[in-house]
Amino acid sequence: MHKQYISMFVAGAVLSLAGGVHAATSEALIEQGRDVFLNKSKGNCISCHQINDPGAKLAGHQGPPMVAMAQRFPDKRKLRAQIWDPTVKNPLTIMPPLGKHWILSEDQIDAVVEYIYQF
């Protein structure tokens, strides 16, 4: 019976640790997405989109602002697809297909999605 309690304790500790690792990974991914979004030599998203971030200097006004992203895109996959190739939904868009044209890597697109999804 004593072994059962120890096993339950260890299992709970492992689950707790895994949750902490996931949270740290998510924060790192968000920070990477922020770096890509705000960096004019990477994604250059900030040139067209406004975002409520203190580091966003001289944000653009061409594209839609990054507000209510979770409400606008309840399915993150649709937001990712929009970043990957916005010409699918709007062939006349001025937004470049960041994934299709390999402007951003898969990992960078995933990071940008996580970053802007919090707004």
Backbone as a printed PyTorch tensor [residue, N CA C, xyz], in Angstrom:
tensor([[[  0.8270,  -1.1860,   0.0000],
         [  0.0000,   0.0000,   0.0000],
         [  0.8780,   1.2590,   0.0000]],

        [[  1.9800,   1.2230,   0.6970],
         [  2.8900,   2.3520,   0.7550],
         [  3.4640,   2.6560,  -0.6320]],

        [[  3.7730,   1.5980,  -1.3960],
         [  4.3150,   1.7730,  -2.7410],
         [  3.3080,   2.4850,  -3.6420]],

        [[  2.0420,   2.2210,  -3.4330],
         [  0.9970,   2.8440,  -4.2530],
         [  1.0040,   4.3640,  -4.0530]],

        [[  1.1500,   4.8240,  -2.8200],
         [  1.1860,   6.2580,  -2.5460],
         [  2.4340,   6.9100,  -3.1520]],

        [[  3.5490,   6.1970,  -3.0700],
         [  4.7840,   6.7240,  -3.6550],
         [  4.6290,   6.8280,  -5.1700]],

        [[  4.0570,   5.8180,  -5.7920],
         [  3.8400,   5.8510,  -7.2420],
         [  2.9360,   7.0060,  -7.6380]],

        [[  1.8870,   7.2390,  -6.8660],
         [  0.9760,   8.3430,  -7.1630],
         [  1.7040,   9.6830,  -7.0130]],

        [[  2.5450,   9.8000,  -5.9910],
         [  3.3050,  11.0310,  -5.7700],
         [  4.2590,  11.2940,  -6.9310]],

        [[  4.9820,  10.2570,  -7.3460],
         [  5.9360,  10.3900,  -8.4530],
         [  5.2010,  10.7490,  -9.7390]],

        [[  4.0960,  10.1010, -10.0000],
         [  3.3210,  10.4050, -11.2100],
         [  2.8450,  11.8520, -11.1890]],

        [[  2.3740,  12.3170, -10.0430],
         [  1.9320,  13.7140,  -9.9250],
         [  3.0750,  14.6890, -10.1230]],

        [[  4.2440,  14.3630,  -9.5880],
         [  5.4090,  15.2360,  -9.7400],
         [  5.8450,  15.3000, -11.2020]],

        [[  5.8130,  14.1770, -11.8900],
         [  6.1890,  14.1490, -13.3030],
         [  5.2090,  14.9790, -14.1180]],

        [[  3.9200,  14.8410, -13.8660],
         [  2.9140,  15.6340, -14.5840],
         [  3.0950,  17.1210, -14.2970]],

        [[  3.3900,  17.4570, -13.0540],
         [  3.6030,  18.8520, -12.6970],
         [  4.8190,  19.4120, -13.4140]],

        [[  5.8890,  18.6410, -13.4500],
         [  7.1070,  19.0710, -14.1270],
         [  6.8530,  19.2420, -15.6210]],

        [[  6.1210,  18.3250, -16.2150],
         [  5.8230,  18.4110, -17.6460],
         [  5.0190,  19.6710, -17.9450]],

        [[  4.0880,  20.0190, -17.0890],
         [  3.3150,  21.2450, -17.2820],
         [  4.2080,  22.4680, -17.2090]],

        [[  5.1650,  22.4670, -16.2940],
         [  6.0890,  23.5870, -16.1800],
         [  6.9980,  23.7130, -17.3860]],

        [[  7.4370,  22.5840, -17.9140],
         [  8.2820,  22.6000, -19.1080],
         [  7.4820,  23.1360, -20.2870]],

        [[  6.2260,  22.7040, -20.4130],
         [  5.3710,  23.1770, -21.5080],
         [  5.1580,  24.6860, -21.4180]],

        [[  4.9430,  25.2010, -20.2150],
         [  4.7360,  26.6390, -20.0420],
         [  5.9950,  27.4030, -20.4250]],

        [[  7.1620,  26.8910, -20.0130],
         [  8.4110,  27.5630, -20.3600],
         [  8.6350,  27.5200, -21.8620]],

        [[  8.3020,  26.3830, -22.4780],
         [  8.4540,  26.2560, -23.9250],
         [  7.5230,  27.2170, -24.6330]],

        [[  6.2980,  27.3430, -24.1700],
         [  5.3430,  28.2650, -24.7770],
         [  5.8420,  29.7030, -24.6690]],

        [[  6.3690,  30.0730, -23.5200],
         [  6.8910,  31.4290, -23.3430],
         [  8.0710,  31.6840, -24.2720]],

        [[  8.9260,  30.7000, -24.4370],
         [ 10.0690,  30.8400, -25.3490],
         [  9.5860,  30.9790, -26.7950]],

        [[  8.5610,  30.2190, -27.1560],
         [  7.9990,  30.2890, -28.5020],
         [  7.3620,  31.6530, -28.7500]],

        [[  6.6500,  32.1640, -27.7640],
         [  6.0440,  33.4930, -27.8720],
         [  7.1260,  34.5530, -28.0320]],

        [[  8.1990,  34.4380, -27.2750],
         [  9.2980,  35.4040, -27.3740],
         [  9.9650,  35.3340, -28.7480]],

        [[ 10.1110,  34.1260, -29.2690],
         [ 10.6700,  33.9760, -30.6120],
         [  9.7290,  34.6190, -31.6440]],

        [[  8.4330,  34.4110, -31.4790],
         [  7.4620,  35.0220, -32.3890],
         [  7.4880,  36.5350, -32.3120]],

        [[  7.6590,  37.0600, -31.1100],
         [  7.7640,  38.5160, -30.9330],
         [  8.9730,  39.0540, -31.6840]],

        [[ 10.0840,  38.3400, -31.5590],
         [ 11.3060,  38.7550, -32.2400],
         [ 11.1070,  38.7960, -33.7550]],

        [[ 10.4560,  37.7900, -34.2940],
         [ 10.2090,  37.7490, -35.7380],
         [  9.2460,  38.8600, -36.1420]],

        [[  8.1680,  39.0300, -35.3860],
         [  7.1430,  40.0220, -35.7220],
         [  7.6990,  41.4410, -35.7100]],

        [[  8.4950,  41.7560, -34.7090],
         [  8.9850,  43.1270, -34.5450],
         [ 10.2620,  43.4260, -35.3300]],

        [[ 10.9240,  42.4110, -35.8120],
         [ 12.2070,  42.5940, -36.4770],
         [ 12.0070,  42.8480, -37.9710]],

        [[ 12.4170,  44.0040, -38.4180],
         [ 12.2080,  44.3700, -39.8250],
         [ 13.0810,  43.5660, -40.7770]],

        [[ 14.0870,  42.8950, -40.2830],
         [ 14.9180,  42.0740, -41.1650],
         [ 14.4740,  40.6090, -41.1670]],

        [[ 13.4440,  40.2870, -40.4080],
         [ 12.9280,  38.9100, -40.3970],
         [ 11.5580,  38.9070, -41.0590]],

        [[ 10.5010,  38.8340, -40.2760],
         [  9.1620,  38.7770, -40.8440],
         [  8.6770,  40.1100, -41.3780]],

        [[  9.1510,  41.1770, -40.7540],
         [  8.7520,  42.5350, -41.1190],
         [  7.2510,  42.7650, -40.9650]],

        [[  6.6140,  41.9980, -40.1030],
         [  5.1710,  42.1040, -39.8720],
         [  4.8030,  43.5000, -39.3720]],

        [[  5.6690,  44.0620, -38.5570],
         [  5.4190,  45.3520, -37.9260],
         [  5.3100,  46.4770, -38.9490]],

        [[  5.8230,  46.2670, -40.1350],
         [  5.7270,  47.3100, -41.1600],
         [  4.3000,  47.5320, -41.6240]],

        [[  3.4610,  46.5130, -41.4920],
         [  2.0770,  46.6220, -41.9700],
         [  1.0300,  46.5130, -40.8710]],

        [[  1.3670,  45.8570, -39.7640],
         [  0.3710,  45.5630, -38.7360],
         [  0.6540,  46.2870, -37.4260]],

        [[ -0.3960,  46.8340, -36.8320],
         [ -0.3150,  47.3980, -35.4840],
         [ -0.4610,  46.2660, -34.4800]],

        [[  0.2280,  46.4150, -33.3500],
         [  0.1090,  45.4350, -32.2750],
         [  0.3240,  46.1550, -30.9530]],

        [[ -0.3740,  45.7350, -29.9330],
         [ -0.2840,  46.3670, -28.6250],
         [  0.9070,  45.7920, -27.8550]],

        [[  2.0970,  46.1770, -28.2790],
         [  3.3410,  45.7240, -27.6660],
         [  4.2190,  46.9550, -27.4840]],

        [[  4.7550,  47.1740, -26.2760],
         [  5.5790,  48.3570, -26.0520],
         [  6.8080,  48.4380, -26.9630]],

        [[  7.2480,  47.3140, -27.5030],
         [  8.3960,  47.3110, -28.3920],
         [  8.0530,  47.6360, -29.8360]],

        [[  6.7690,  47.7920, -30.1240],
         [  6.3320,  48.0700, -31.4950],
         [  6.4630,  49.5560, -31.7820]],

        [[  7.5340,  49.8990, -32.4390],
         [  7.7800,  51.2910, -32.8110],
         [  7.3600,  51.4890, -34.2600]],

        [[  6.6190,  52.5470, -34.5230],
         [  6.2030,  52.9020, -35.8750],
         [  5.5300,  51.7450, -36.6080]],

        [[  4.5370,  51.1630, -35.9730],
         [  3.8020,  50.0640, -36.5980],
         [  3.0450,  50.5620, -37.8180]],

        [[  2.8990,  49.7020, -38.7940],
         [  2.2340,  50.0550, -40.0350],
         [  0.7270,  50.1130, -39.9240]],

        [[  0.1130,  50.6070, -40.9960],
         [ -1.3360,  50.7500, -41.0460],
         [ -1.9200,  50.0960, -42.2890]],

        [[ -1.1480,  49.2830, -42.9990],
         [ -1.6270,  48.6540, -44.2210],
         [ -2.5090,  47.4460, -43.9350]],

        [[ -2.0580,  46.6020, -43.0340],
         [ -2.7890,  45.3750, -42.7280],
         [ -3.6690,  45.5610, -41.5130]],

        [[ -4.4990,  44.5800, -41.2290],
         [ -5.3630,  44.6750, -40.0490],
         [ -4.5470,  44.6760, -38.7560]],

        [[ -5.0320,  45.3620, -37.7320],
         [ -4.3220,  45.3550, -36.4480],
         [ -4.4210,  43.9790, -35.7900]],

        [[ -3.4310,  43.6660, -34.9930],
         [ -3.4090,  42.3950, -34.2800],
         [ -4.1710,  42.5510, -32.9690]],

        [[ -5.4820,  42.4860, -33.0750],
         [ -6.3750,  42.5720, -31.9130],
         [ -7.4100,  41.4610, -32.0180]],

        [[ -7.8360,  40.9660, -30.8850],
         [ -8.8750,  39.9320, -30.8020],
         [ -8.5540,  38.7370, -31.7030]],

        [[ -7.3070,  38.3350, -31.7090],
         [ -6.8770,  37.2710, -32.6240],
         [ -7.5460,  35.9330, -32.3150]],

        [[ -7.7010,  35.5960, -31.0470],
         [ -8.3470,  34.3320, -30.6960],
         [ -9.8180,  34.3380, -31.0970]],

        [[-10.4670,  35.5000, -31.0280],
         [-11.8620,  35.5930, -31.4460],
         [-11.9720,  35.5690, -32.9730]],

        [[-11.0420,  36.2280, -33.6390],
         [-11.0680,  36.2720, -35.1050],
         [-10.6600,  34.9430, -35.7320]],

        [[ -9.7800,  34.2260, -35.0400],
         [ -9.2830,  32.9420, -35.5360],
         [ -9.3790,  31.9050, -34.4170]],

        [[-10.5810,  31.4280, -34.1080],
         [-10.7060,  30.4290, -33.0400],
         [ -9.8840,  29.1670, -33.3160]],

        [[ -9.6620,  28.8770, -34.5850],
         [ -8.8400,  27.7440, -34.9840],
         [ -7.4650,  28.2870, -35.4010]],

        [[ -6.4560,  28.0290, -34.5860],
         [ -5.1080,  28.5400, -34.8710],
         [ -4.5880,  28.0740, -36.2270]],

        [[ -5.0580,  26.9300, -36.6740],
         [ -4.5910,  26.4240, -37.9710],
         [ -4.9850,  27.3680, -39.1000]],

        [[ -6.1380,  28.0190, -38.9710],
         [ -6.5720,  28.9650, -40.0040],
         [ -5.7160,  30.2310, -39.9760]],

        [[ -5.3240,  30.6610, -38.7980],
         [ -4.4260,  31.8040, -38.6790],
         [ -3.0680,  31.4560, -39.2850]],

        [[ -2.5880,  30.2780, -38.9870],
         [ -1.3090,  29.8470, -39.5450],
         [ -1.3780,  29.7690, -41.0720]],

        [[ -2.4730,  29.2360, -41.5830],
         [ -2.6490,  29.1450, -43.0360],
         [ -2.6830,  30.5330, -43.6650]],

        [[ -3.2640,  31.4900, -42.9770],
         [ -3.3260,  32.8630, -43.4800],
         [ -1.9260,  33.4650, -43.5800]],

        [[ -1.0860,  33.1760, -42.6080],
         [  0.2860,  33.6750, -42.6360],
         [  1.0940,  32.9150, -43.6900]],

        [[  0.8830,  31.6210, -43.7740],
         [  1.6170,  30.7910, -44.7300],
         [  1.3790,  31.2750, -46.1600]],

        [[  0.0820,  31.4750, -46.5180],
         [ -0.2360,  31.9300, -47.8760],
         [ -1.5770,  32.6660, -47.8930]],

        [[ -1.5640,  33.9730, -47.6690],
         [ -2.8110,  34.7390, -47.6360],
         [ -3.4910,  34.8540, -49.0020]],

        [[ -2.7750,  34.5110, -50.0730],
         [ -3.3800,  34.6050, -51.4030],
         [ -4.4490,  33.5410, -51.6310]],

        [[ -4.4810,  32.5250, -50.7840],
         [ -5.5090,  31.4940, -50.9130],
         [ -6.8870,  32.1040, -50.6820]],

        [[ -7.0200,  32.9230, -49.6450],
         [ -8.3090,  33.5650, -49.3380],
         [ -8.5190,  34.8590, -50.1090]],

        [[ -7.4200,  35.5420, -50.4450],
         [ -7.5270,  36.8190, -51.1430],
         [ -6.3860,  36.9280, -52.1580]],

        [[ -6.6500,  36.5570, -53.3950],
         [ -5.5890,  36.5960, -54.4080],
         [ -5.0100,  37.9940, -54.6480]],

        [[ -5.7170,  39.0390, -54.2480],
         [ -5.2600,  40.4030, -54.4740],
         [ -4.5870,  41.0260, -53.2460]],

        [[ -4.3550,  40.2420, -52.2150],
         [ -3.7450,  40.7690, -50.9930],
         [ -2.3380,  41.3070, -51.2640]],

        [[ -1.9510,  42.2930, -50.4730],
         [ -0.5850,  42.7990, -50.5820],
         [  0.3510,  42.0750, -49.5970]],

        [[ -0.2180,  41.2250, -48.7380],
         [  0.6080,  40.4730, -47.7920],
         [  1.3450,  39.3660, -48.5360]],

        [[  2.6510,  39.2990, -48.3450],
         [  3.4010,  38.2340, -49.0250],
         [  3.1030,  36.8690, -48.4140]],

        [[  3.1330,  35.8220, -49.2130],
         [  2.9720,  34.4670, -48.6860],
         [  4.2580,  34.0430, -47.9710]],

        [[  4.2940,  34.3040, -46.6800],
         [  5.5270,  34.1630, -45.9050],
         [  6.0640,  32.7420, -45.8420]],

        [[  5.1920,  31.7700, -45.8730],
         [  5.6360,  30.3840, -45.8540],
         [  5.8590,  29.8430, -47.2490]],

        [[  4.8910,  30.0720, -48.0990],
         [  4.9580,  29.5620, -49.4660],
         [  6.2140,  30.0380, -50.1930]],

        [[  6.6210,  31.2650, -49.9350],
         [  7.8270,  31.8130, -50.5760],
         [  9.0700,  31.6960, -49.6950]],

        [[  8.9810,  30.9410, -48.6060],
         [ 10.0940,  30.6760, -47.6990],
         [ 10.7310,  31.9550, -47.1500]],

        [[  9.9010,  32.9550, -46.9010],
         [ 10.3570,  34.1810, -46.2420],
         [ 10.5880,  33.8820, -44.7610]],

        [[  9.6970,  33.0730, -44.1970],
         [  9.8330,  32.5940, -42.8210],
         [  9.8400,  31.0770, -42.8320]],

        [[ 10.5450,  30.5070, -41.8600],
         [ 10.5660,  29.0480, -41.7180],
         [  9.2720,  28.5840, -41.0570]],

        [[  9.0530,  27.2890, -41.0900],
         [  7.8880,  26.6930, -40.4210],
         [  7.8850,  27.0660, -38.9380]],

        [[  9.0510,  26.9450, -38.2930],
         [  9.1650,  27.2550, -36.8660],
         [  8.8850,  28.7300, -36.5930]],

        [[  9.3570,  29.6070, -37.4520],
         [  9.1060,  31.0400, -37.2660],
         [  7.6240,  31.3530, -37.4170]],

        [[  6.9680,  30.7270, -38.3620],
         [  5.5280,  30.9520, -38.5290],
         [  4.7760,  30.4580, -37.3010]],

        [[  5.1270,  29.2810, -36.8120],
         [  4.4900,  28.7640, -35.5930],
         [  4.6900,  29.7260, -34.4300]],

        [[  5.8870,  30.2790, -34.3150],
         [  6.1850,  31.2130, -33.2240],
         [  5.3830,  32.5060, -33.3690]],

        [[  5.2720,  33.0280, -34.5700],
         [  4.4960,  34.2530, -34.7930],
         [  3.0280,  34.0070, -34.4500]],

        [[  2.5060,  32.8630, -34.8260],
         [  1.1120,  32.5270, -34.4910],
         [  0.9270,  32.5550, -32.9820]],

        [[  1.8260,  31.9280, -32.2440],
         [  1.7030,  31.9140, -30.7800],
         [  1.7890,  33.3330, -30.2070]],

        [[  2.6740,  34.1210, -30.7500],
         [  2.8450,  35.5030, -30.2570],
         [  1.5840,  36.3400, -30.5090]],

        [[  1.1080,  36.3780, -31.7320],
         [ -0.0260,  37.2660, -32.0270],
         [ -1.3380,  36.7210, -31.4800]],

        [[ -1.4100,  35.4170, -31.2090],
         [ -2.6550,  34.8260, -30.7020],
         [ -3.0080,  35.3260, -29.3030]],

        [[ -2.0410,  35.8550, -28.6000],
         [ -2.3010,  36.3610, -27.2510],
         [ -2.9460,  37.7480, -27.2510]],

        [[ -3.0100,  38.4080, -28.4060],
         [ -3.5810,  39.7500, -28.4970],
         [ -5.0230,  39.6940, -28.9180]]])
